[in-house]
Amino acid sequence: MASEAASRLRVHGLVQGVGYRYATVLAARKLGITGWVRNRTDGTVEIHAEGEPAALAALLDWAGKGPAHARVERVDAAEAAFEHHDSFEEIATL
């Protein structure tokens, strides 16, 4: 759809080992977003999200909070190229 957008988020803080990726999958699917989430070896979590701009804005807002045990310091967001995913999944660490 022409009205869809893609974003890449990098989440900094205490975001690994606290259920962040699992919670991101649930949040993204609830919002109708496709893409993926993964841990990075530098301790951040990376999210690639594709969907309606309002849904992406809602995910960005959610990412700034995360699940209960996460302590998000900041979220870096940028436009991204479309990867044309059919669902939202957790993928391997990079």
PyMOL Python script that loads the backbone (N, CA, C, O; Angstrom):
from pymol import cmd

cmd.read_pdbstr("""\
ATOM      1  N   MET A   1       0.828  -1.188   0.000  1.00  0.00           N
ATOM      2  CA  MET A   1       0.000   0.000   0.000  1.00  0.00           C
ATOM      3  C   MET A   1       0.869   1.247   0.000  1.00  0.00           C
ATOM      4  O   MET A   1       1.925   1.276   0.632  1.00  0.00           O
ATOM      5  N   ALA A   2       0.435   2.249  -0.691  1.00  0.00           N
ATOM      6  CA  ALA A   2       1.181   3.497  -0.761  1.00  0.00           C
ATOM      7  C   ALA A   2       1.202   4.211   0.584  1.00  0.00           C
ATOM      8  O   ALA A   2       2.115   4.993   0.850  1.00  0.00           O
ATOM      9  N   SER A   3       0.218   3.958   1.429  1.00  0.00           N
ATOM     10  CA  SER A   3       0.145   4.657   2.712  1.00  0.00           C
ATOM     11  C   SER A   3       0.977   3.985   3.800  1.00  0.00           C
ATOM     12  O   SER A   3       0.989   4.449   4.940  1.00  0.00           O
ATOM     13  N   GLU A   4       1.662   2.913   3.466  1.00  0.00           N
ATOM     14  CA  GLU A   4       2.487   2.249   4.467  1.00  0.00           C
ATOM     15  C   GLU A   4       3.890   2.842   4.489  1.00  0.00           C
ATOM     16  O   GLU A   4       4.352   3.429   3.510  1.00  0.00           O
ATOM     17  N   ALA A   5       4.549   2.677   5.620  1.00  0.00           N
ATOM     18  CA  ALA A   5       5.902   3.173   5.816  1.00  0.00           C
ATOM     19  C   ALA A   5       6.724   2.083   6.494  1.00  0.00           C
ATOM     20  O   ALA A   5       6.181   1.092   6.981  1.00  0.00           O
ATOM     21  N   ALA A   6       8.043   2.279   6.520  1.00  0.00           N
ATOM     22  CA  ALA A   6       8.942   1.341   7.200  1.00  0.00           C
ATOM     23  C   ALA A   6       9.869   2.131   8.115  1.00  0.00           C
ATOM     24  O   ALA A   6      10.337   3.212   7.759  1.00  0.00           O
ATOM     25  N   SER A   7      10.127   1.583   9.292  1.00  0.00           N
ATOM     26  CA  SER A   7      11.002   2.223  10.269  1.00  0.00           C
ATOM     27  C   SER A   7      11.979   1.221  10.845  1.00  0.00           C
ATOM     28  O   SER A   7      11.689   0.028  10.938  1.00  0.00           O
ATOM     29  N   ARG A   8      13.142   1.724  11.232  1.00  0.00           N
ATOM     30  CA  ARG A   8      14.127   0.928  11.948  1.00  0.00           C
ATOM     31  C   ARG A   8      14.349   1.604  13.288  1.00  0.00           C
ATOM     32  O   ARG A   8      14.682   2.788  13.347  1.00  0.00           O
ATOM     33  N   LEU A   9      14.164   0.853  14.358  1.00  0.00           N
ATOM     34  CA  LEU A   9      14.329   1.374  15.713  1.00  0.00           C
ATOM     35  C   LEU A   9      15.500   0.679  16.383  1.00  0.00           C
ATOM     36  O   LEU A   9      15.713  -0.518  16.186  1.00  0.00           O
ATOM     37  N   ARG A  10      16.259   1.423  17.173  1.00  0.00           N
ATOM     38  CA  ARG A  10      17.312   0.853  18.013  1.00  0.00           C
ATOM     39  C   ARG A  10      16.996   1.277  19.430  1.00  0.00           C
ATOM     40  O   ARG A  10      16.956   2.467  19.741  1.00  0.00           O
ATOM     41  N   VAL A  11      16.769   0.284  20.297  1.00  0.00           N
ATOM     42  CA  VAL A  11      16.336   0.545  21.661  1.00  0.00           C
ATOM     43  C   VAL A  11      17.517   0.325  22.604  1.00  0.00           C
ATOM     44  O   VAL A  11      18.131  -0.741  22.607  1.00  0.00           O
ATOM     45  N   HIS A  12      17.825   1.350  23.405  1.00  0.00           N
ATOM     46  CA  HIS A  12      18.966   1.331  24.324  1.00  0.00           C
ATOM     47  C   HIS A  12      18.479   1.267  25.764  1.00  0.00           C
ATOM     48  O   HIS A  12      17.421   1.801  26.097  1.00  0.00           O
ATOM     49  N   GLY A  13      19.255   0.614  26.607  1.00  0.00           N
ATOM     50  CA  GLY A  13      18.946   0.521  28.028  1.00  0.00           C
ATOM     51  C   GLY A  13      18.985  -0.925  28.476  1.00  0.00           C
ATOM     52  O   GLY A  13      19.661  -1.751  27.863  1.00  0.00           O
ATOM     53  N   LEU A  14      18.265  -1.236  29.540  1.00  0.00           N
ATOM     54  CA  LEU A  14      18.147  -2.618  30.013  1.00  0.00           C
ATOM     55  C   LEU A  14      16.999  -3.245  29.221  1.00  0.00           C
ATOM     56  O   LEU A  14      15.847  -3.233  29.654  1.00  0.00           O
ATOM     57  N   VAL A  15      17.340  -3.793  28.048  1.00  0.00           N
ATOM     58  CA  VAL A  15      16.316  -4.294  27.127  1.00  0.00           C
ATOM     59  C   VAL A  15      16.580  -5.733  26.671  1.00  0.00           C
ATOM     60  O   VAL A  15      15.840  -6.267  25.845  1.00  0.00           O
ATOM     61  N   GLN A  16      17.611  -6.348  27.199  1.00  0.00           N
ATOM     62  CA  GLN A  16      17.867  -7.759  26.899  1.00  0.00           C
ATOM     63  C   GLN A  16      17.705  -8.562  28.185  1.00  0.00           C
ATOM     64  O   GLN A  16      18.114  -8.127  29.262  1.00  0.00           O
ATOM     65  N   GLY A  17      17.099  -9.743  28.055  1.00  0.00           N
ATOM     66  CA  GLY A  17      16.889 -10.598  29.212  1.00  0.00           C
ATOM     67  C   GLY A  17      15.697 -10.196  30.062  1.00  0.00           C
ATOM     68  O   GLY A  17      15.562 -10.657  31.196  1.00  0.00           O
ATOM     69  N   VAL A  18      14.830  -9.342  29.530  1.00  0.00           N
ATOM     70  CA  VAL A  18      13.675  -8.859  30.291  1.00  0.00           C
ATOM     71  C   VAL A  18      12.355  -9.083  29.538  1.00  0.00           C
ATOM     72  O   VAL A  18      11.329  -8.512  29.907  1.00  0.00           O
ATOM     73  N   GLY A  19      12.380  -9.912  28.484  1.00  0.00           N
ATOM     74  CA  GLY A  19      11.166 -10.193  27.710  1.00  0.00           C
ATOM     75  C   GLY A  19      10.837  -9.138  26.678  1.00  0.00           C
ATOM     76  O   GLY A  19       9.719  -9.102  26.163  1.00  0.00           O
ATOM     77  N   TYR A  20      11.794  -8.279  26.367  1.00  0.00           N
ATOM     78  CA  TYR A  20      11.531  -7.176  25.440  1.00  0.00           C
ATOM     79  C   TYR A  20      11.164  -7.671  24.043  1.00  0.00           C
ATOM     80  O   TYR A  20      10.190  -7.196  23.459  1.00  0.00           O
ATOM     81  N   ARG A  21      11.926  -8.615  23.503  1.00  0.00           N
ATOM     82  CA  ARG A  21      11.639  -9.088  22.140  1.00  0.00           C
ATOM     83  C   ARG A  21      10.269  -9.753  22.070  1.00  0.00           C
ATOM     84  O   ARG A  21       9.494  -9.474  21.156  1.00  0.00           O
ATOM     85  N   TYR A  22       9.964 -10.621  23.016  1.00  0.00           N
ATOM     86  CA  TYR A  22       8.666 -11.303  23.027  1.00  0.00           C
ATOM     87  C   TYR A  22       7.528 -10.290  23.107  1.00  0.00           C
ATOM     88  O   TYR A  22       6.543 -10.392  22.374  1.00  0.00           O
ATOM     89  N   ALA A  23       7.668  -9.314  23.998  1.00  0.00           N
ATOM     90  CA  ALA A  23       6.635  -8.293  24.147  1.00  0.00           C
ATOM     91  C   ALA A  23       6.509  -7.443  22.881  1.00  0.00           C
ATOM     92  O   ALA A  23       5.410  -7.017  22.526  1.00  0.00           O
ATOM     93  N   THR A  24       7.630  -7.198  22.201  1.00  0.00           N
ATOM     94  CA  THR A  24       7.588  -6.439  20.946  1.00  0.00           C
ATOM     95  C   THR A  24       6.793  -7.190  19.889  1.00  0.00           C
ATOM     96  O   THR A  24       5.990  -6.591  19.174  1.00  0.00           O
ATOM     97  N   VAL A  25       7.010  -8.501  19.786  1.00  0.00           N
ATOM     98  CA  VAL A  25       6.249  -9.310  18.829  1.00  0.00           C
ATOM     99  C   VAL A  25       4.755  -9.172  19.102  1.00  0.00           C
ATOM    100  O   VAL A  25       3.975  -8.954  18.175  1.00  0.00           O
ATOM    101  N   LEU A  26       4.355  -9.295  20.350  1.00  0.00           N
ATOM    102  CA  LEU A  26       2.934  -9.185  20.697  1.00  0.00           C
ATOM    103  C   LEU A  26       2.386  -7.803  20.369  1.00  0.00           C
ATOM    104  O   LEU A  26       1.294  -7.682  19.813  1.00  0.00           O
ATOM    105  N   ALA A  27       3.142  -6.760  20.711  1.00  0.00           N
ATOM    106  CA  ALA A  27       2.679  -5.389  20.457  1.00  0.00           C
ATOM    107  C   ALA A  27       2.557  -5.122  18.959  1.00  0.00           C
ATOM    108  O   ALA A  27       1.564  -4.553  18.506  1.00  0.00           O
ATOM    109  N   ALA A  28       3.563  -5.531  18.194  1.00  0.00           N
ATOM    110  CA  ALA A  28       3.549  -5.282  16.750  1.00  0.00           C
ATOM    111  C   ALA A  28       2.393  -6.022  16.073  1.00  0.00           C
ATOM    112  O   ALA A  28       1.697  -5.456  15.230  1.00  0.00           O
ATOM    113  N   ARG A  29       2.195  -7.274  16.442  1.00  0.00           N
ATOM    114  CA  ARG A  29       1.101  -8.041  15.846  1.00  0.00           C
ATOM    115  C   ARG A  29      -0.250  -7.422  16.185  1.00  0.00           C
ATOM    116  O   ARG A  29      -1.138  -7.373  15.334  1.00  0.00           O
ATOM    117  N   LYS A  30      -0.414  -6.955  17.403  1.00  0.00           N
ATOM    118  CA  LYS A  30      -1.666  -6.313  17.810  1.00  0.00           C
ATOM    119  C   LYS A  30      -1.928  -5.057  16.981  1.00  0.00           C
ATOM    120  O   LYS A  30      -3.080  -4.734  16.689  1.00  0.00           O
ATOM    121  N   LEU A  31      -0.862  -4.349  16.602  1.00  0.00           N
ATOM    122  CA  LEU A  31      -0.975  -3.127  15.808  1.00  0.00           C
ATOM    123  C   LEU A  31      -1.041  -3.383  14.301  1.00  0.00           C
ATOM    124  O   LEU A  31      -1.209  -2.446  13.521  1.00  0.00           O
ATOM    125  N   GLY A  32      -0.909  -4.645  13.888  1.00  0.00           N
ATOM    126  CA  GLY A  32      -0.951  -4.968  12.466  1.00  0.00           C
ATOM    127  C   GLY A  32       0.337  -4.644  11.730  1.00  0.00           C
ATOM    128  O   GLY A  32       0.331  -4.426  10.518  1.00  0.00           O
ATOM    129  N   ILE A  33       1.434  -4.615  12.460  1.00  0.00           N
ATOM    130  CA  ILE A  33       2.744  -4.297  11.892  1.00  0.00           C
ATOM    131  C   ILE A  33       3.471  -5.586  11.513  1.00  0.00           C
ATOM    132  O   ILE A  33       3.378  -6.589  12.220  1.00  0.00           O
ATOM    133  N   THR A  34       4.199  -5.551  10.385  1.00  0.00           N
ATOM    134  CA  THR A  34       5.037  -6.669   9.990  1.00  0.00           C
ATOM    135  C   THR A  34       6.497  -6.270  10.146  1.00  0.00           C
ATOM    136  O   THR A  34       6.819  -5.084  10.214  1.00  0.00           O
ATOM    137  N   GLY A  35       7.378  -7.263  10.202  1.00  0.00           N
ATOM    138  CA  GLY A  35       8.808  -7.003  10.329  1.00  0.00           C
ATOM    139  C   GLY A  35       9.459  -7.965  11.289  1.00  0.00           C
ATOM    140  O   GLY A  35       9.107  -9.144  11.330  1.00  0.00           O
ATOM    141  N   TRP A  36      10.416  -7.466  12.071  1.00  0.00           N
ATOM    142  CA  TRP A  36      11.160  -8.338  12.968  1.00  0.00           C
ATOM    143  C   TRP A  36      11.767  -7.548  14.128  1.00  0.00           C
ATOM    144  O   TRP A  36      11.835  -6.319  14.112  1.00  0.00           O
ATOM    145  N   VAL A  37      12.203  -8.307  15.130  1.00  0.00           N
ATOM    146  CA  VAL A  37      12.931  -7.761  16.278  1.00  0.00           C
ATOM    147  C   VAL A  37      14.075  -8.715  16.595  1.00  0.00           C
ATOM    148  O   VAL A  37      13.940  -9.931  16.463  1.00  0.00           O
ATOM    149  N   ARG A  38      15.210  -8.146  17.018  1.00  0.00           N
ATOM    150  CA  ARG A  38      16.354  -8.990  17.398  1.00  0.00           C
ATOM    151  C   ARG A  38      17.230  -8.265  18.406  1.00  0.00           C
ATOM    152  O   ARG A  38      17.261  -7.036  18.462  1.00  0.00           O
ATOM    153  N   ASN A  39      17.943  -9.060  19.203  1.00  0.00           N
ATOM    154  CA  ASN A  39      18.992  -8.526  20.062  1.00  0.00           C
ATOM    155  C   ASN A  39      20.208  -8.233  19.202  1.00  0.00           C
ATOM    156  O   ASN A  39      20.436  -8.881  18.180  1.00  0.00           O
ATOM    157  N   ARG A  40      20.982  -7.255  19.628  1.00  0.00           N
ATOM    158  CA  ARG A  40      22.272  -6.993  18.996  1.00  0.00           C
ATOM    159  C   ARG A  40      23.352  -7.241  20.045  1.00  0.00           C
ATOM    160  O   ARG A  40      23.106  -7.113  21.245  1.00  0.00           O
ATOM    161  N   THR A  41      24.528  -7.590  19.591  1.00  0.00           N
ATOM    162  CA  THR A  41      25.605  -7.942  20.514  1.00  0.00           C
ATOM    163  C   THR A  41      26.060  -6.756  21.364  1.00  0.00           C
ATOM    164  O   THR A  41      26.743  -6.951  22.369  1.00  0.00           O
ATOM    165  N   ASP A  42      25.695  -5.532  20.981  1.00  0.00           N
ATOM    166  CA  ASP A  42      26.070  -4.358  21.766  1.00  0.00           C
ATOM    167  C   ASP A  42      25.103  -4.084  22.920  1.00  0.00           C
ATOM    168  O   ASP A  42      25.250  -3.087  23.627  1.00  0.00           O
ATOM    169  N   GLY A  43      24.108  -4.971  23.115  1.00  0.00           N
ATOM    170  CA  GLY A  43      23.170  -4.834  24.222  1.00  0.00           C
ATOM    171  C   GLY A  43      21.880  -4.113  23.870  1.00  0.00           C
ATOM    172  O   GLY A  43      20.988  -3.993  24.710  1.00  0.00           O
ATOM    173  N   THR A  44      21.771  -3.629  22.632  1.00  0.00           N
ATOM    174  CA  THR A  44      20.543  -2.970  22.204  1.00  0.00           C
ATOM    175  C   THR A  44      19.585  -3.983  21.577  1.00  0.00           C
ATOM    176  O   THR A  44      19.951  -5.129  21.316  1.00  0.00           O
ATOM    177  N   VAL A  45      18.361  -3.537  21.343  1.00  0.00           N
ATOM    178  CA  VAL A  45      17.379  -4.315  20.594  1.00  0.00           C
ATOM    179  C   VAL A  45      17.069  -3.529  19.333  1.00  0.00           C
ATOM    180  O   VAL A  45      16.860  -2.317  19.389  1.00  0.00           O
ATOM    181  N   GLU A  46      17.038  -4.212  18.200  1.00  0.00           N
ATOM    182  CA  GLU A  46      16.751  -3.597  16.909  1.00  0.00           C
ATOM    183  C   GLU A  46      15.397  -4.081  16.413  1.00  0.00           C
ATOM    184  O   GLU A  46      15.078  -5.267  16.500  1.00  0.00           O
ATOM    185  N   ILE A  47      14.608  -3.152  15.894  1.00  0.00           N
ATOM    186  CA  ILE A  47      13.273  -3.458  15.386  1.00  0.00           C
ATOM    187  C   ILE A  47      13.145  -2.921  13.970  1.00  0.00           C
ATOM    188  O   ILE A  47      13.451  -1.757  13.714  1.00  0.00           O
ATOM    189  N   HIS A  48      12.692  -3.769  13.047  1.00  0.00           N
ATOM    190  CA  HIS A  48      12.318  -3.328  11.710  1.00  0.00           C
ATOM    191  C   HIS A  48      10.812  -3.475  11.623  1.00  0.00           C
ATOM    192  O   HIS A  48      10.279  -4.571  11.794  1.00  0.00           O
ATOM    193  N   ALA A  49      10.119  -2.364  11.356  1.00  0.00           N
ATOM    194  CA  ALA A  49       8.660  -2.358  11.380  1.00  0.00           C
ATOM    195  C   ALA A  49       8.100  -1.759  10.100  1.00  0.00           C
ATOM    196  O   ALA A  49       8.586  -0.736   9.617  1.00  0.00           O
ATOM    197  N   GLU A  50       7.070  -2.408   9.551  1.00  0.00           N
ATOM    198  CA  GLU A  50       6.393  -1.934   8.353  1.00  0.00           C
ATOM    199  C   GLU A  50       4.895  -1.899   8.606  1.00  0.00           C
ATOM    200  O   GLU A  50       4.320  -2.863   9.112  1.00  0.00           O
ATOM    201  N   GLY A  51       4.266  -0.788   8.252  1.00  0.00           N
ATOM    202  CA  GLY A  51       2.828  -0.689   8.447  1.00  0.00           C
ATOM    203  C   GLY A  51       2.328   0.724   8.253  1.00  0.00           C
ATOM    204  O   GLY A  51       3.039   1.586   7.736  1.00  0.00           O
ATOM    205  N   GLU A  52       1.105   0.950   8.671  1.00  0.00           N
ATOM    206  CA  GLU A  52       0.493   2.272   8.586  1.00  0.00           C
ATOM    207  C   GLU A  52       1.248   3.236   9.506  1.00  0.00           C
ATOM    208  O   GLU A  52       1.677   2.844  10.592  1.00  0.00           O
ATOM    209  N   PRO A  53       1.411   4.482   9.084  1.00  0.00           N
ATOM    210  CA  PRO A  53       2.151   5.444   9.917  1.00  0.00           C
ATOM    211  C   PRO A  53       1.623   5.567  11.350  1.00  0.00           C
ATOM    212  O   PRO A  53       2.413   5.691  12.285  1.00  0.00           O
ATOM    213  N   ALA A  54       0.310   5.535  11.533  1.00  0.00           N
ATOM    214  CA  ALA A  54      -0.236   5.640  12.902  1.00  0.00           C
ATOM    215  C   ALA A  54       0.159   4.428  13.739  1.00  0.00           C
ATOM    216  O   ALA A  54       0.440   4.567  14.929  1.00  0.00           O
ATOM    217  N   ALA A  55       0.184   3.250  13.138  1.00  0.00           N
ATOM    218  CA  ALA A  55       0.589   2.037  13.852  1.00  0.00           C
ATOM    219  C   ALA A  55       2.076   2.095  14.195  1.00  0.00           C
ATOM    220  O   ALA A  55       2.480   1.691  15.286  1.00  0.00           O
ATOM    221  N   LEU A  56       2.893   2.600  13.261  1.00  0.00           N
ATOM    222  CA  LEU A  56       4.325   2.726  13.537  1.00  0.00           C
ATOM    223  C   LEU A  56       4.565   3.724  14.661  1.00  0.00           C
ATOM    224  O   LEU A  56       5.436   3.508  15.503  1.00  0.00           O
ATOM    225  N   ALA A  57       3.807   4.810  14.684  1.00  0.00           N
ATOM    226  CA  ALA A  57       3.935   5.787  15.765  1.00  0.00           C
ATOM    227  C   ALA A  57       3.559   5.159  17.104  1.00  0.00           C
ATOM    228  O   ALA A  57       4.199   5.429  18.120  1.00  0.00           O
ATOM    229  N   ALA A  58       2.525   4.323  17.106  1.00  0.00           N
ATOM    230  CA  ALA A  58       2.114   3.639  18.340  1.00  0.00           C
ATOM    231  C   ALA A  58       3.191   2.666  18.801  1.00  0.00           C
ATOM    232  O   ALA A  58       3.441   2.547  20.001  1.00  0.00           O
ATOM    233  N   LEU A  59       3.838   1.965  17.861  1.00  0.00           N
ATOM    234  CA  LEU A  59       4.914   1.042  18.233  1.00  0.00           C
ATOM    235  C   LEU A  59       6.105   1.817  18.778  1.00  0.00           C
ATOM    236  O   LEU A  59       6.721   1.389  19.754  1.00  0.00           O
ATOM    237  N   LEU A  60       6.435   2.934  18.175  1.00  0.00           N
ATOM    238  CA  LEU A  60       7.534   3.763  18.670  1.00  0.00           C
ATOM    239  C   LEU A  60       7.247   4.221  20.104  1.00  0.00           C
ATOM    240  O   LEU A  60       8.132   4.193  20.960  1.00  0.00           O
ATOM    241  N   ASP A  61       6.026   4.635  20.352  1.00  0.00           N
ATOM    242  CA  ASP A  61       5.634   5.040  21.702  1.00  0.00           C
ATOM    243  C   ASP A  61       5.771   3.867  22.672  1.00  0.00           C
ATOM    244  O   ASP A  61       6.294   4.028  23.774  1.00  0.00           O
ATOM    245  N   TRP A  62       5.299   2.687  22.259  1.00  0.00           N
ATOM    246  CA  TRP A  62       5.406   1.489  23.092  1.00  0.00           C
ATOM    247  C   TRP A  62       6.883   1.146  23.340  1.00  0.00           C
ATOM    248  O   TRP A  62       7.261   0.811  24.462  1.00  0.00           O
ATOM    249  N   ALA A  63       7.711   1.230  22.296  1.00  0.00           N
ATOM    250  CA  ALA A  63       9.129   0.856  22.406  1.00  0.00           C
ATOM    251  C   ALA A  63       9.856   1.709  23.439  1.00  0.00           C
ATOM    252  O   ALA A  63      10.811   1.248  24.064  1.00  0.00           O
ATOM    253  N   GLY A  64       9.412   2.942  23.621  1.00  0.00           N
ATOM    254  CA  GLY A  64      10.028   3.826  24.604  1.00  0.00           C
ATOM    255  C   GLY A  64       9.746   3.421  26.036  1.00  0.00           C
ATOM    256  O   GLY A  64      10.406   3.891  26.963  1.00  0.00           O
ATOM    257  N   LYS A  65       8.774   2.556  26.216  1.00  0.00           N
ATOM    258  CA  LYS A  65       8.432   2.040  27.545  1.00  0.00           C
ATOM    259  C   LYS A  65       8.851   0.580  27.676  1.00  0.00           C
ATOM    260  O   LYS A  65       9.530   0.205  28.632  1.00  0.00           O
ATOM    261  N   GLY A  66       8.440  -0.243  26.707  1.00  0.00           N
ATOM    262  CA  GLY A  66       8.750  -1.665  26.733  1.00  0.00           C
ATOM    263  C   GLY A  66       7.953  -2.405  27.795  1.00  0.00           C
ATOM    264  O   GLY A  66       7.042  -1.837  28.398  1.00  0.00           O
ATOM    265  N   PRO A  67       8.290  -3.669  28.028  1.00  0.00           N
ATOM    266  CA  PRO A  67       7.603  -4.462  29.051  1.00  0.00           C
ATOM    267  C   PRO A  67       8.010  -4.011  30.452  1.00  0.00           C
ATOM    268  O   PRO A  67       8.920  -3.198  30.614  1.00  0.00           O
ATOM    269  N   ALA A  68       7.338  -4.540  31.445  1.00  0.00           N
ATOM    270  CA  ALA A  68       7.482  -4.085  32.834  1.00  0.00           C
ATOM    271  C   ALA A  68       8.921  -4.067  33.356  1.00  0.00           C
ATOM    272  O   ALA A  68       9.296  -3.136  34.069  1.00  0.00           O
ATOM    273  N   HIS A  69       9.729  -5.067  33.021  1.00  0.00           N
ATOM    274  CA  HIS A  69      11.076  -5.159  33.602  1.00  0.00           C
ATOM    275  C   HIS A  69      12.141  -4.435  32.788  1.00  0.00           C
ATOM    276  O   HIS A  69      13.295  -4.365  33.211  1.00  0.00           O
ATOM    277  N   ALA A  70      11.774  -3.898  31.633  1.00  0.00           N
ATOM    278  CA  ALA A  70      12.726  -3.159  30.806  1.00  0.00           C
ATOM    279  C   ALA A  70      12.963  -1.770  31.394  1.00  0.00           C
ATOM    280  O   ALA A  70      12.096  -1.214  32.069  1.00  0.00           O
ATOM    281  N   ARG A  71      14.126  -1.229  31.136  1.00  0.00           N
ATOM    282  CA  ARG A  71      14.451   0.147  31.503  1.00  0.00           C
ATOM    283  C   ARG A  71      15.011   0.817  30.249  1.00  0.00           C
ATOM    284  O   ARG A  71      16.217   0.793  30.005  1.00  0.00           O
ATOM    285  N   VAL A  72      14.130   1.406  29.469  1.00  0.00           N
ATOM    286  CA  VAL A  72      14.529   2.006  28.192  1.00  0.00           C
ATOM    287  C   VAL A  72      15.150   3.373  28.454  1.00  0.00           C
ATOM    288  O   VAL A  72      14.546   4.228  29.102  1.00  0.00           O
ATOM    289  N   GLU A  73      16.362   3.567  27.943  1.00  0.00           N
ATOM    290  CA  GLU A  73      17.044   4.860  28.061  1.00  0.00           C
ATOM    291  C   GLU A  73      16.696   5.763  26.887  1.00  0.00           C
ATOM    292  O   GLU A  73      16.438   6.953  27.067  1.00  0.00           O
ATOM    293  N   ARG A  74      16.691   5.191  25.677  1.00  0.00           N
ATOM    294  CA  ARG A  74      16.312   5.973  24.501  1.00  0.00           C
ATOM    295  C   ARG A  74      16.016   5.033  23.339  1.00  0.00           C
ATOM    296  O   ARG A  74      16.434   3.875  23.326  1.00  0.00           O
ATOM    297  N   VAL A  75      15.282   5.564  22.365  1.00  0.00           N
ATOM    298  CA  VAL A  75      14.983   4.843  21.128  1.00  0.00           C
ATOM    299  C   VAL A  75      15.408   5.718  19.970  1.00  0.00           C
ATOM    300  O   VAL A  75      14.925   6.842  19.830  1.00  0.00           O
ATOM    301  N   ASP A  76      16.307   5.218  19.139  1.00  0.00           N
ATOM    302  CA  ASP A  76      16.696   5.907  17.912  1.00  0.00           C
ATOM    303  C   ASP A  76      15.810   5.364  16.795  1.00  0.00           C
ATOM    304  O   ASP A  76      15.696   4.149  16.631  1.00  0.00           O
ATOM    305  N   ALA A  77      15.188   6.248  16.033  1.00  0.00           N
ATOM    306  CA  ALA A  77      14.282   5.834  14.963  1.00  0.00           C
ATOM    307  C   ALA A  77      14.714   6.468  13.648  1.00  0.00           C
ATOM    308  O   ALA A  77      15.151   7.618  13.612  1.00  0.00           O
ATOM    309  N   ALA A  78      14.583   5.701  12.568  1.00  0.00           N
ATOM    310  CA  ALA A  78      14.912   6.201  11.232  1.00  0.00           C
ATOM    311  C   ALA A  78      14.001   5.527  10.216  1.00  0.00           C
ATOM    312  O   ALA A  78      13.499   4.426  10.445  1.00  0.00           O
ATOM    313  N   GLU A  79      13.795   6.201   9.092  1.00  0.00           N
ATOM    314  CA  GLU A  79      13.080   5.560   7.991  1.00  0.00           C
ATOM    315  C   GLU A  79      13.919   4.391   7.506  1.00  0.00           C
ATOM    316  O   GLU A  79      15.142   4.386   7.641  1.00  0.00           O
ATOM    317  N   ALA A  80      13.244   3.401   6.941  1.00  0.00           N
ATOM    318  CA  ALA A  80      13.944   2.209   6.462  1.00  0.00           C
ATOM    319  C   ALA A  80      13.383   1.786   5.110  1.00  0.00           C
ATOM    320  O   ALA A  80      12.282   2.186   4.731  1.00  0.00           O
ATOM    321  N   ALA A  81      14.140   0.983   4.396  1.00  0.00           N
ATOM    322  CA  ALA A  81      13.673   0.411   3.132  1.00  0.00           C
ATOM    323  C   ALA A  81      12.698  -0.723   3.443  1.00  0.00           C
ATOM    324  O   ALA A  81      12.842  -1.421   4.446  1.00  0.00           O
ATOM    325  N   PHE A  82      11.722  -0.894   2.586  1.00  0.00           N
ATOM    326  CA  PHE A  82      10.767  -1.982   2.755  1.00  0.00           C
ATOM    327  C   PHE A  82      11.445  -3.324   2.516  1.00  0.00           C
ATOM    328  O   PHE A  82      12.238  -3.485   1.588  1.00  0.00           O
ATOM    329  N   GLU A  83      11.112  -4.284   3.377  1.00  0.00           N
ATOM    330  CA  GLU A  83      11.584  -5.658   3.228  1.00  0.00           C
ATOM    331  C   GLU A  83      10.429  -6.595   2.891  1.00  0.00           C
ATOM    332  O   GLU A  83      10.651  -7.770   2.597  1.00  0.00           O
ATOM    333  N   HIS A  84       9.208  -6.092   2.931  1.00  0.00           N
ATOM    334  CA  HIS A  84       7.990  -6.813   2.523  1.00  0.00           C
ATOM    335  C   HIS A  84       7.778  -8.111   3.300  1.00  0.00           C
ATOM    336  O   HIS A  84       7.724  -9.193   2.716  1.00  0.00           O
ATOM    337  N   HIS A  85       7.662  -7.993   4.612  1.00  0.00           N
ATOM    338  CA  HIS A  85       7.400  -9.149   5.469  1.00  0.00           C
ATOM    339  C   HIS A  85       5.906  -9.464   5.503  1.00  0.00           C
ATOM    340  O   HIS A  85       5.072  -8.583   5.295  1.00  0.00           O
ATOM    341  N   ASP A  86       5.580 -10.721   5.766  1.00  0.00           N
ATOM    342  CA  ASP A  86       4.191 -11.158   5.874  1.00  0.00           C
ATOM    343  C   ASP A  86       3.696 -11.191   7.317  1.00  0.00           C
ATOM    344  O   ASP A  86       2.492 -11.243   7.568  1.00  0.00           O
ATOM    345  N   SER A  87       4.634 -11.159   8.262  1.00  0.00           N
ATOM    346  CA  SER A  87       4.281 -11.251   9.676  1.00  0.00           C
ATOM    347  C   SER A  87       5.345 -10.511  10.472  1.00  0.00           C
ATOM    348  O   SER A  87       6.263  -9.921   9.901  1.00  0.00           O
ATOM    349  N   PHE A  88       5.217 -10.546  11.794  1.00  0.00           N
ATOM    350  CA  PHE A  88       6.233  -9.948  12.668  1.00  0.00           C
ATOM    351  C   PHE A  88       6.833 -11.055  13.503  1.00  0.00           C
ATOM    352  O   PHE A  88       6.112 -11.776  14.194  1.00  0.00           O
ATOM    353  N   GLU A  89       8.157 -11.198  13.447  1.00  0.00           N
ATOM    354  CA  GLU A  89       8.832 -12.331  14.095  1.00  0.00           C
ATOM    355  C   GLU A  89      10.073 -11.871  14.853  1.00  0.00           C
ATOM    356  O   GLU A  89      10.607 -10.787  14.617  1.00  0.00           O
ATOM    357  N   GLU A  90      10.509 -12.720  15.759  1.00  0.00           N
ATOM    358  CA  GLU A  90      11.789 -12.554  16.429  1.00  0.00           C
ATOM    359  C   GLU A  90      12.817 -13.278  15.575  1.00  0.00           C
ATOM    360  O   GLU A  90      12.592 -14.422  15.180  1.00  0.00           O
ATOM    361  N   ILE A  91      13.951 -12.627  15.281  1.00  0.00           N
ATOM    362  CA  ILE A  91      14.994 -13.255  14.474  1.00  0.00           C
ATOM    363  C   ILE A  91      16.297 -13.344  15.265  1.00  0.00           C
ATOM    364  O   ILE A  91      16.388 -12.832  16.380  1.00  0.00           O
ATOM    365  N   ALA A  92      17.292 -13.989  14.690  1.00  0.00           N
ATOM    366  CA  ALA A  92      18.558 -14.257  15.377  1.00  0.00           C
ATOM    367  C   ALA A  92      19.317 -12.969  15.701  1.00  0.00           C
ATOM    368  O   ALA A  92      19.216 -11.970  14.989  1.00  0.00           O
ATOM    369  N   THR A  93      20.067 -13.023  16.776  1.00  0.00           N
ATOM    370  CA  THR A  93      20.919 -11.916  17.208  1.00  0.00           C
ATOM    371  C   THR A  93      21.926 -11.559  16.141  1.00  0.00           C
ATOM    372  O   THR A  93      22.442 -12.424  15.433  1.00  0.00           O
ATOM    373  N   LEU A  94      22.199 -10.267  16.037  1.00  0.00           N
ATOM    374  CA  LEU A  94      23.237  -9.780  15.114  1.00  0.00           C
ATOM    375  C   LEU A  94      24.336  -9.160  15.942  1.00  0.00           C
ATOM    376  O   LEU A  94      25.325  -8.676  15.392  1.00  0.00           O
TER     377      LEU A  94
END
""", "prot")
cmd.dss("prot")
cmd.show_as("cartoon", "prot")
cmd.util.cbc("prot")
cmd.orient("prot")
